[in-house]
Amino acid sequence: MNVTSFVVETQPGMSGAVLRDLALMDRISVFGVKDDRMVVVLESATPDELEAMTAALQNLEFVTGVNPVFSAHE
């Protein structure tokens, strides 16, 4: 199991739209939102899955940045 946190940045005023998209994704939790930034935690089974999940975050409409903060691998 891999647990990785990110600060996700959105276009101004678009964090609500990104939150709606994140709610549809599996194994993604949001732990805080302030202005156009949010703390997102991904849980993945393998490094390849983490890479795919990170790419999905980066490709969401209105997302301008996906910045890793912490990662733990078991």
Sequence and secondary structure as in RCSB ss.txt:
>XXXX:A:sequence
MNVTSFVVETQPGMSGAVLRDLALMDRISVFGVKDDRMVVVLESATPDELEAMTAALQNLEFVTGVNPVFSAHE
>XXXX:A:secstr
 EEEEEEEEESTT HHHHHHHHHTSTTEEEEEEETTEEEEEEEESSHHHHHHHHHHHHTSTTEEEEEEEEEEE 
